[in-house]
């Protein structure tokens, strides 16, 4: 998924036999479920908003909370991207 995903308040389950490449993602109270081997947030891409991310995430981009509510992670975040702000 290299495009843009606006999950709004929905639950989005990404099914991939290995790790999923993630482009820009906007959560507004939704849930992003990554595959068992996790996801990769590409360089220059953003994960923004508030909601829940389930599964390990390799961050090469930017993770930015918003809406006065938290981004909650249920999985390890690793990588050289910008930290959670």
N, C-alpha and C positions, 0 to 999 in steps of 0.2 A: 504494500500500500504506500505508494510514493506521493500520492496527491494530498488533499486536505480532507480531514474527517471532522465534522461538527457533530458530536455525539449528543448534544443537548442533554436531556435528562434520561436518555436511553442506556441500555446495557448493550455494548458492542463486544462480541466475542470474535477474536481473530484466530482463525484456524490455519495452521501452517505446520508442516512436518518437522521443521527446524525453527530457527528464530525468524521473526517477522521484521522486515524493514518498515519503519514507521516514518511518515512525512509529518506535516503539520497536523496537530490534533487539538481541538478545542472541546473541553468538557464543561458542561453547565449542570452539575449535579449528577452526571451520568457515571457509568462504570466502563472502563476499558479493560477487558480480559485478554492478556497476552498468551501466546502458546506456551506449552510446558518449558521450552527452551528459551523463552523470553522474547523481547523485542529490542530493536536497535533504532534509536532516534538519531537520524542522520545529521551530519554537520550542517549548521545553518537553519535547521528546522526547529519548530517550537511545539512544546506541549504546554498548553495554557488552560487556565480556568480553575474550577473546583470540582471535586468528585473523587473517584477511587480508581487507582490503577492496580491491577492484580497481576503478579508475575514479575520476574526479573527484567530489568531494563538497563541496556548499555546506552548511556547518554553521550552523544557527540554534539548535541544541539543545546537548546535552552529550555529549562523547566521554570515556568512562571505561574505562580498561583494568582487567583483573581476573584473578584466578586465578594471580598471580605470573608470568604470561607476557604477552608484548607483543601489542598490536594493531599490525599491519603494514599500511601503506597504499601502494598502487601507483597513485598518482594525486594530483593537487593537492587540498589541503584549503583552502577559503576560507570566508569568512562571519564573522558577528558572534557566533557561539555561544561557549560555554565551550571552552577549549582542551583538549587531550588531557592527562588526568591518570592 
